[in-house]
Amino acid sequence: MNLEKLKYPIGNFEKPENISPKKIKKFIEVIKNFPIKLKQEVENLNDEQLDTQYRPDGWTIRQVVNHCADSHLNSFVRFKLALTEEFPTIKPYFEDRWAELADSKNFSISSALKIIEGIHERWVALLNSFTENDWKKSFYHPEKKRKVYLDENLALYAWHCKHHLAHITDLKKSKNW
């Protein structure tokens, strides 16, 4: 398998041209179901398996799970900032550096799974409360140097869930786990 396919098993994120209410519902379903799907994929893996990289020079499954907790927590906060402030500038972070910290690289995934479960439960409740106007609220992303609307950010994080889940499921298939 080529490296690009290992990096992006479901392809790169492509912002949908039109984000309809029907698409929004589908994206929310992905966010809702991610914690259950992730837990099912990793709960029976041993430490050796959790410490296996999904690609050469890539993260381990352990780091991917902990990254999802970090990333989704950041995204949840970004949604709340956009809902409560007038066009806030969000704080980007160095996800690659976070993945190398002890709580990501060498720590049990049980707390990350709990964080993901709790964040996603609250996130879905928040998303389901949105009015049509809320989806057009936005934040400024200094790393991307542009405005990001909440409907686009929802689409991105639905992709993000599928993207990292595919890293794990593809590795498990390749190893016959």
FIKOLZA-1660 file (N, C-alpha, C; in steps of 0.1 Angstrom, whole numbers, plus 5000, padded with zeros to 4 digits):
% residues 177
   i   px   py   pz ch aa at
   1 5009 4988 5000  A  M  N
   1 5000 5000 5000  A  M CA
   1 5009 5012 5000  A  M  C
   2 5005 5023 4993  A  N  N
   2 5014 5034 4992  A  N CA
   2 5012 5043 5005  A  N  C
   3 5022 5051 5007  A  L  N
   3 5022 5060 5019  A  L CA
   3 5010 5069 5020  A  L  C
   4 5007 5075 5009  A  E  N
   4 4995 5085 5009  A  E CA
   4 4982 5078 5013  A  E  C
   5 4980 5066 5009  A  K  N
   5 4968 5058 5012  A  K CA
   5 4969 5054 5027  A  K  C
   6 4981 5052 5033  A  L  N
   6 4982 5049 5047  A  L CA
   6 4979 5062 5055  A  L  C
   7 4984 5073 5050  A  K  N
   7 4982 5086 5057  A  K CA
   7 4967 5090 5057  A  K  C
   8 4961 5089 5045  A  Y  N
   8 4947 5093 5043  A  Y CA
   8 4939 5082 5037  A  Y  C
   9 4935 5072 5046  A  P  N
   9 4928 5060 5041  A  P CA
   9 4915 5063 5035  A  P  C
  10 4908 5074 5039  A  I  N
  10 4895 5077 5033  A  I CA
  10 4896 5090 5024  A  I  C
  11 4909 5094 5021  A  G  N
  11 4911 5105 5013  A  G CA
  11 4912 5118 5021  A  G  C
  12 4917 5129 5015  A  N  N
  12 4918 5141 5022  A  N CA
  12 4904 5147 5025  A  N  C
  13 4903 5156 5035  A  F  N
  13 4891 5163 5037  A  F CA
  13 4888 5172 5025  A  F  C
  14 4876 5171 5021  A  E  N
  14 4871 5181 5010  A  E CA
  14 4858 5187 5016  A  E  C
  15 4859 5200 5017  A  K  N
  15 4847 5208 5022  A  K CA
  15 4836 5206 5012  A  K  C
  16 4824 5202 5017  A  P  N
  16 4813 5200 5008  A  P CA
  16 4809 5214 5003  A  P  C
  17 4805 5214 4990  A  E  N
  17 4800 5227 4984  A  E CA
  17 4788 5233 4991  A  E  C
  18 4779 5224 4993  A  N  N
  18 4766 5228 5000  A  N CA
  18 4764 5219 5012  A  N  C
  19 4763 5225 5024  A  I  N
  19 4761 5217 5036  A  I CA
  19 4747 5219 5040  A  I  C
  20 4739 5210 5035  A  S  N
  20 4724 5210 5037  A  S CA
  20 4721 5205 5051  A  S  C
  21 4709 5207 5056  A  P  N
  21 4704 5202 5069  A  P CA
  21 4705 5186 5069  A  P  C
  22 4703 5180 5058  A  K  N
  22 4704 5165 5057  A  K CA
  22 4718 5161 5060  A  K  C
  23 4728 5168 5054  A  K  N
  23 4742 5165 5056  A  K CA
  23 4746 5167 5070  A  K  C
  24 4741 5178 5076  A  I  N
  24 4744 5182 5090  A  I CA
  24 4739 5170 5099  A  I  C
  25 4728 5165 5097  A  K  N
  25 4723 5154 5105  A  K CA
  25 4732 5142 5104  A  K  C
  26 4737 5139 5091  A  K  N
  26 4746 5128 5089  A  K CA
  26 4759 5130 5097  A  K  C
  27 4764 5142 5096  A  F  N
  27 4777 5145 5103  A  F CA
  27 4775 5144 5118  A  F  C
  28 4764 5149 5123  A  I  N
  28 4761 5147 5138  A  I CA
  28 4760 5132 5142  A  I  C
  29 4755 5124 5133  A  E  N
  29 4754 5110 5136  A  E CA
  29 4768 5104 5137  A  E  C
  30 4777 5108 5128  A  V  N
  30 4791 5103 5129  A  V CA
  30 4797 5107 5142  A  V  C
  31 4795 5120 5146  A  I  N
  31 4801 5125 5159  A  I CA
  31 4795 5116 5170  A  I  C
  32 4782 5114 5170  A  K  N
  32 4775 5106 5180  A  K CA
  32 4780 5092 5181  A  K  C
  33 4782 5086 5170  A  N  N
  33 4786 5071 5170  A  N CA
  33 4801 5069 5172  A  N  C
  34 4809 5079 5170  A  F  N
  34 4823 5077 5170  A  F CA
  34 4828 5070 5183  A  F  C
  35 4824 5075 5195  A  P  N
  35 4830 5069 5207  A  P CA
  35 4827 5054 5208  A  P  C
  36 4815 5050 5204  A  I  N
  36 4812 5035 5205  A  I CA
  36 4821 5027 5195  A  I  C
  37 4821 5033 5183  A  K  N
  37 4829 5026 5172  A  K CA
  37 4844 5025 5176  A  K  C
  38 4849 5036 5181  A  L  N
  38 4863 5036 5185  A  L CA
  38 4866 5026 5196  A  L  C
  39 4858 5026 5206  A  K  N
  39 4859 5017 5218  A  K CA
  39 4859 5003 5213  A  K  C
  40 4850 4999 5204  A  Q  N
  40 4849 4986 5199  A  Q CA
  40 4861 4981 5192  A  Q  C
  41 4868 4991 5185  A  E  N
  41 4880 4987 5178  A  E CA
  41 4892 4986 5186  A  E  C
  42 4893 4993 5198  A  V  N
  42 4905 4993 5206  A  V CA
  42 4904 4985 5219  A  V  C
  43 4892 4982 5224  A  E  N
  43 4891 4978 5238  A  E CA
  43 4898 4964 5240  A  E  C
  44 4899 4956 5230  A  N  N
  44 4906 4943 5232  A  N CA
  44 4920 4942 5227  A  N  C
  45 4926 4953 5224  A  L  N
  45 4940 4954 5219  A  L CA
  45 4949 4954 5231  A  L  C
  46 4960 4946 5230  A  N  N
  46 4970 4946 5241  A  N CA
  46 4980 4958 5239  A  N  C
  47 4989 4960 5249  A  D  N
  47 4998 4971 5248  A  D CA
  47 5007 4971 5235  A  D  C
  48 5011 4959 5232  A  E  N
  48 5020 4958 5220  A  E CA
  48 5012 4962 5207  A  E  C
  49 5000 4958 5206  A  Q  N
  49 4991 4963 5195  A  Q CA
  49 4989 4978 5196  A  Q  C
  50 4985 4983 5208  A  L  N
  50 4983 4997 5209  A  L CA
  50 4995 5005 5206  A  L  C
  51 5007 5000 5207  A  D  N
  51 5020 5007 5204  A  D CA
  51 5025 5004 5190  A  D  C
  52 5016 4999 5182  A  T  N
  52 5020 4997 5168  A  T CA
  52 5016 5009 5159  A  T  C
  53 5025 5013 5151  A  Q  N
  53 5023 5025 5142  A  Q CA
  53 5014 5020 5131  A  Q  C
  54 5004 5029 5127  A  Y  N
  54 4995 5026 5116  A  Y CA
  54 5002 5028 5102  A  Y  C
  55 5013 5035 5102  A  R  N
  55 5021 5036 5090  A  R CA
  55 5036 5039 5094  A  R  C
  56 5045 5037 5085  A  P  N
  56 5059 5041 5089  A  P CA
  56 5060 5055 5092  A  P  C
  57 5067 5058 5103  A  D  N
  57 5069 5072 5108  A  D CA
  57 5056 5078 5112  A  D  C
  58 5046 5070 5115  A  G  N
  58 5033 5075 5119  A  G CA
  58 5031 5073 5134  A  G  C
  59 5019 5077 5139  A  W  N
  59 5016 5075 5153  A  W CA
  59 5012 5060 5156  A  W  C
  60 5012 5057 5168  A  T  N
  60 5007 5044 5172  A  T CA
  60 4992 5045 5174  A  T  C
  61 4986 5034 5176  A  I  N
  61 4971 5034 5179  A  I CA
  61 4969 5041 5192  A  I  C
  62 4977 5039 5201  A  R  N
  62 4976 5046 5214  A  R CA
  62 4976 5062 5212  A  R  C
  63 4986 5066 5204  A  Q  N
  63 4987 5081 5201  A  Q CA
  63 4975 5086 5193  A  Q  C
  64 4970 5078 5184  A  V  N
  64 4958 5082 5177  A  V CA
  64 4946 5084 5186  A  V  C
  65 4944 5074 5195  A  V  N
  65 4932 5075 5204  A  V CA
  65 4934 5088 5213  A  V  C
  66 4946 5090 5219  A  N  N
  66 4948 5101 5227  A  N CA
  66 4947 5114 5219  A  N  C
  67 4952 5114 5207  A  H  N
  67 4950 5126 5198  A  H CA
  67 4935 5129 5196  A  H  C
  68 4927 5119 5193  A  C  N
  68 4913 5122 5191  A  C CA
  68 4907 5129 5204  A  C  C
  69 4911 5124 5216  A  A  N
  69 4906 5131 5228  A  A CA
  69 4910 5146 5228  A  A  C
  70 4923 5148 5225  A  D  N
  70 4928 5162 5224  A  D CA
  70 4922 5170 5214  A  D  C
  71 4921 5165 5202  A  S  N
  71 4916 5172 5190  A  S CA
  71 4901 5175 5192  A  S  C
  72 4893 5166 5196  A  H  N
  72 4879 5168 5197  A  H CA
  72 4875 5177 5209  A  H  C
  73 4883 5177 5219  A  L  N
  73 4882 5186 5230  A  L CA
  73 4884 5200 5225  A  L  C
  74 4895 5202 5217  A  N  N
  74 4898 5215 5211  A  N CA
  74 4886 5220 5202  A  N  C
  75 4881 5211 5194  A  S  N
  75 4870 5214 5185  A  S CA
  75 4858 5218 5192  A  S  C
  76 4854 5211 5203  A  F  N
  76 4843 5214 5211  A  F CA
  76 4844 5228 5216  A  F  C
  77 4855 5232 5221  A  V  N
  77 4858 5245 5227  A  V CA
  77 4856 5255 5215  A  V  C
  78 4861 5252 5204  A  R  N
  78 4860 5262 5192  A  R CA
  78 4845 5264 5189  A  R  C
  79 4837 5254 5189  A  F  N
  79 4823 5256 5187  A  F CA
  79 4817 5265 5197  A  F  C
  80 4820 5263 5210  A  K  N
  80 4815 5271 5220  A  K CA
  80 4819 5286 5219  A  K  C
  81 4832 5287 5216  A  L  N
  81 4837 5301 5214  A  L CA
  81 4829 5308 5203  A  L  C
  82 4828 5301 5192  A  A  N
  82 4821 5308 5180  A  A CA
  82 4806 5311 5184  A  A  C
  83 4800 5303 5192  A  L  N
  83 4786 5305 5196  A  L CA
  83 4785 5317 5206  A  L  C
  84 4795 5319 5214  A  T  N
  84 4794 5329 5225  A  T CA
  84 4802 5342 5223  A  T  C
  85 4810 5342 5213  A  E  N
  85 4818 5354 5210  A  E CA
  85 4816 5358 5195  A  E  C
  86 4819 5371 5193  A  E  N
  86 4818 5376 5179  A  E CA
  86 4831 5373 5172  A  E  C
  87 4831 5363 5163  A  F  N
  87 4842 5360 5154  A  F CA
  87 4856 5358 5162  A  F  C
  88 4856 5349 5171  A  P  N
  88 4868 5347 5179  A  P CA
  88 4880 5342 5171  A  P  C
  89 4892 5345 5175  A  T  N
  89 4904 5339 5169  A  T CA
  89 4907 5327 5178  A  T  C
  90 4908 5315 5173  A  I  N
  90 4910 5303 5181  A  I CA
  90 4925 5301 5182  A  I  C
  91 4929 5293 5191  A  K  N
  91 4943 5290 5194  A  K CA
  91 4946 5276 5187  A  K  C
  92 4954 5277 5177  A  P  N
  92 4959 5264 5171  A  P CA
  92 4969 5257 5181  A  P  C
  93 4971 5245 5179  A  Y  N
  93 4981 5238 5187  A  Y CA
  93 4989 5228 5178  A  Y  C
  94 5001 5224 5184  A  F  N
  94 5010 5215 5176  A  F CA
  94 5006 5201 5180  A  F  C
  95 4997 5195 5172  A  E  N
  95 4992 5182 5175  A  E CA
  95 5003 5171 5175  A  E  C
  96 5013 5173 5166  A  D  N
  96 5024 5164 5166  A  D CA
  96 5032 5164 5179  A  D  C
  97 5034 5176 5185  A  R  N
  97 5041 5177 5197  A  R CA
  97 5032 5171 5209  A  R  C
  98 5019 5174 5208  A  W  N
  98 5010 5169 5219  A  W CA
  98 5011 5153 5219  A  W  C
  99 5012 5147 5207  A  A  N
  99 5012 5133 5205  A  A CA
  99 5025 5126 5211  A  A  C
 100 5035 5134 5213  A  E  N
 100 5047 5129 5219  A  E CA
 100 5048 5131 5234  A  E  C
 101 5039 5138 5240  A  L  N
 101 5038 5140 5254  A  L CA
 101 5035 5126 5261  A  L  C
 102 5039 5125 5274  A  A  N
 102 5037 5112 5281  A  A CA
 102 5022 5108 5282  A  A  C
 103 5013 5117 5283  A  D  N
 103 4999 5113 5284  A  D CA
 103 4993 5109 5271  A  D  C
 104 5000 5111 5260  A  S  N
 104 4996 5106 5247  A  S CA
 104 5004 5093 5243  A  S  C
 105 5016 5094 5245  A  K  N
 105 5025 5083 5239  A  K CA
 105 5027 5071 5248  A  K  C
 106 5026 5073 5261  A  N  N
 106 5029 5062 5271  A  N CA
 106 5019 5059 5281  A  N  C
 107 5007 5064 5279  A  F  N
 107 4996 5063 5289  A  F CA
 107 4985 5055 5284  A  F  C
 108 4978 5049 5293  A  S  N
 108 4966 5041 5290  A  S CA
 108 4956 5049 5282  A  S  C
 109 4949 5042 5273  A  I  N
 109 4939 5049 5265  A  I CA
 109 4925 5050 5272  A  I  C
 110 4924 5044 5284  A  S  N
 110 4911 5044 5291  A  S CA
 110 4906 5058 5294  A  S  C
 111 4914 5067 5298  A  S  N
 111 4910 5081 5301  A  S CA
 111 4906 5088 5288  A  S  C
 112 4914 5086 5278  A  A  N
 112 4910 5092 5265  A  A CA
 112 4897 5087 5260  A  A  C
 113 4894 5075 5261  A  L  N
 113 4881 5070 5257  A  L CA
 113 4869 5076 5266  A  L  C
 114 4872 5078 5279  A  K  N
 114 4862 5085 5287  A  K CA
 114 4860 5099 5283  A  K  C
 115 4871 5106 5280  A  I  N
 115 4870 5120 5275  A  I CA
 115 4862 5121 5262  A  I  C
 116 4865 5112 5253  A  I  N
 116 4858 5112 5240  A  I CA
 116 4843 5109 5242  A  I  C
 117 4840 5099 5250  A  E  N
 117 4826 5096 5253  A  E CA
 117 4819 5108 5259  A  E  C
 118 4825 5115 5269  A  G  N
 118 4818 5126 5275  A  G CA
 118 4818 5139 5266  A  G  C
 119 4828 5142 5259  A  I  N
 119 4829 5153 5250  A  I CA
 119 4818 5151 5239  A  I  C
 120 4818 5139 5233  A  H  N
 120 4809 5137 5222  A  H CA
 120 4794 5137 5226  A  H  C
 121 4792 5132 5238  A  E  N
 121 4778 5133 5244  A  E CA
 121 4774 5148 5245  A  E  C
 122 4782 5156 5251  A  R  N
 122 4779 5170 5252  A  R CA
 122 4779 5177 5238  A  R  C
 123 4788 5174 5230  A  W  N
 123 4789 5180 5217  A  W CA
 123 4777 5178 5209  A  W  C
 124 4772 5165 5209  A  V  N
 124 4759 5162 5201  A  V CA
 124 4747 5170 5207  A  V  C
 125 4747 5171 5220  A  A  N
 125 4736 5178 5226  A  A CA
 125 4737 5193 5222  A  A  C
 126 4749 5198 5221  A  L  N
 126 4750 5212 5217  A  L CA
 126 4747 5214 5202  A  L  C
 127 4752 5205 5194  A  L  N
 127 4749 5205 5179  A  L CA
 127 4734 5204 5176  A  L  C
 128 4727 5195 5184  A  N  N
 128 4713 5194 5181  A  N CA
 128 4705 5206 5186  A  N  C
 129 4711 5215 5193  A  S  N
 129 4704 5227 5198  A  S CA
 129 4705 5239 5188  A  S  C
 130 4713 5237 5178  A  F  N
 130 4716 5248 5168  A  F CA
 130 4704 5252 5161  A  F  C
 131 4704 5265 5159  A  T  N
 131 4694 5271 5149  A  T CA
 131 4701 5272 5136  A  T  C
 132 4693 5275 5126  A  E  N
 132 4699 5276 5112  A  E CA
 132 4710 5287 5112  A  E  C
 133 4708 5298 5119  A  N  N
 133 4718 5308 5120  A  N CA
 133 4731 5304 5127  A  N  C
 134 4730 5295 5137  A  D  N
 134 4742 5291 5144  A  D CA
 134 4752 5284 5135  A  D  C
 135 4748 5277 5125  A  W  N
 135 4757 5270 5116  A  W CA
 135 4766 5280 5108  A  W  C
 136 4761 5292 5107  A  K  N
 136 4769 5302 5099  A  K CA
 136 4778 5311 5108  A  K  C
 137 4778 5308 5121  A  K  N
 137 4787 5314 5130  A  K CA
 137 4801 5309 5127  A  K  C
 138 4811 5316 5131  A  S  N
 138 4824 5313 5126  A  S CA
 138 4835 5317 5136  A  S  C
 139 4847 5312 5133  A  F  N
 139 4859 5316 5141  A  F CA
 139 4870 5318 5131  A  F  C
 140 4880 5326 5135  A  Y  N
 140 4892 5328 5127  A  Y CA
 140 4903 5318 5131  A  Y  C
 141 4908 5311 5121  A  H  N
 141 4918 5301 5123  A  H CA
 141 4931 5307 5118  A  H  C
 142 4940 5311 5127  A  P  N
 142 4952 5318 5123  A  P CA
 142 4962 5309 5115  A  P  C
 143 4962 5296 5117  A  E  N
 143 4971 5287 5110  A  E CA
 143 4966 5286 5095  A  E  C
 144 4953 5285 5093  A  K  N
 144 4947 5285 5080  A  K CA
 144 4946 5299 5074  A  K  C
 145 4946 5309 5082  A  K  N
 145 4945 5323 5078  A  K CA
 145 4932 5326 5071  A  K  C
 146 4921 5320 5077  A  R  N
 146 4908 5322 5072  A  R CA
 146 4897 5320 5082  A  R  C
 147 4885 5324 5078  A  K  N
 147 4873 5322 5086  A  K CA
 147 4868 5307 5084  A  K  C
 148 4864 5301 5095  A  V  N
 148 4859 5287 5094  A  V CA
 148 4845 5288 5100  A  V  C
 149 4835 5284 5092  A  Y  N
 149 4821 5283 5096  A  Y CA
 149 4819 5270 5104  A  Y  C
 150 4809 5271 5113  A  L  N
 150 4806 5259 5121  A  L CA
 150 4801 5247 5113  A  L  C
 151 4794 5249 5103  A  D  N
 151 4789 5238 5095  A  D CA
 151 4801 5231 5088  A  D  C
 152 4811 5239 5084  A  E  N
 152 4823 5234 5078  A  E CA
 152 4831 5226 5088  A  E  C
 153 4832 5232 5100  A  N  N
 153 4840 5225 5111  A  N CA
 153 4833 5212 5115  A  N  C
 154 4820 5212 5115  A  L  N
 154 4813 5199 5117  A  L CA
 154 4816 5189 5106  A  L  C
 155 4816 5193 5094  A  A  N
 155 4820 5184 5083  A  A CA
 155 4834 5179 5085  A  A  C
 156 4843 5188 5089  A  L  N
 156 4857 5184 5091  A  L CA
 156 4858 5173 5102  A  L  C
 157 4851 5175 5113  A  Y  N
 157 4853 5166 5124  A  Y CA
 157 4845 5153 5122  A  Y  C
 158 4835 5153 5114  A  A  N
 158 4829 5140 5110  A  A CA
 158 4840 5132 5101  A  A  C
 159 4846 5139 5092  A  W  N
 159 4857 5133 5084  A  W CA
 159 4868 5128 5094  A  W  C
 160 4872 5137 5103  A  H  N
 160 4883 5134 5113  A  H CA
 160 4880 5121 5120  A  H  C
 161 4868 5119 5125  A  C  N
 161 4864 5106 5131  A  C CA
 161 4866 5094 5122  A  C  C
 162 4861 5095 5110  A  K  N
 162 4862 5084 5100  A  K CA
 162 4877 5082 5097  A  K  C
 163 4884 5093 5095  A  H  N
 163 4898 5092 5091  A  H CA
 163 4906 5084 5101  A  H  C
 164 4905 5087 5114  A  H  N
 164 4913 5080 5124  A  H CA
 164 4908 5067 5127  A  H  C
 165 4895 5065 5126  A  L  N
 165 4889 5051 5128  A  L CA
 165 4895 5042 5117  A  L  C
 166 4896 5047 5105  A  A  N
 166 4902 5040 5093  A  A CA
 166 4916 5036 5096  A  A  C
 167 4924 5045 5102  A  H  N
 167 4938 5042 5105  A  H CA
 167 4938 5029 5114  A  H  C
 168 4929 5028 5123  A  I  N
 168 4929 5017 5132  A  I CA
 168 4924 5004 5126  A  I  C
 169 4913 5006 5119  A  T  N
 169 4907 4994 5113  A  T CA
 169 4915 4988 5101  A  T  C
 170 4922 4997 5094  A  D  N
 170 4930 4992 5083  A  D CA
 170 4943 4985 5088  A  D  C
 171 4948 4991 5099  A  L  N
 171 4960 4984 5105  A  L CA
 171 4956 4970 5111  A  L  C
 172 4944 4970 5117  A  K  N
 172 4940 4957 5123  A  K CA
 172 4938 4947 5112  A  K  C
 173 4932 4951 5101  A  K  N
 173 4930 4942 5089  A  K CA
 173 4944 4937 5084  A  K  C
 174 4953 4946 5082  A  S  N
 174 4966 4943 5077  A  S CA
 174 4974 4933 5086  A  S  C
 175 4971 4934 5099  A  K  N
 175 4978 4925 5108  A  K CA
 175 4969 4913 5112  A  K  C
 176 4957 4912 5107  A  N  N
 176 4948 4901 5110  A  N CA
 176 4945 4900 5125  A  N  C
 177 4943 4912 5131  A  W  N
 177 4940 4912 5146  A  W CA
 177 4925 4910 5147  A  W  C
% end
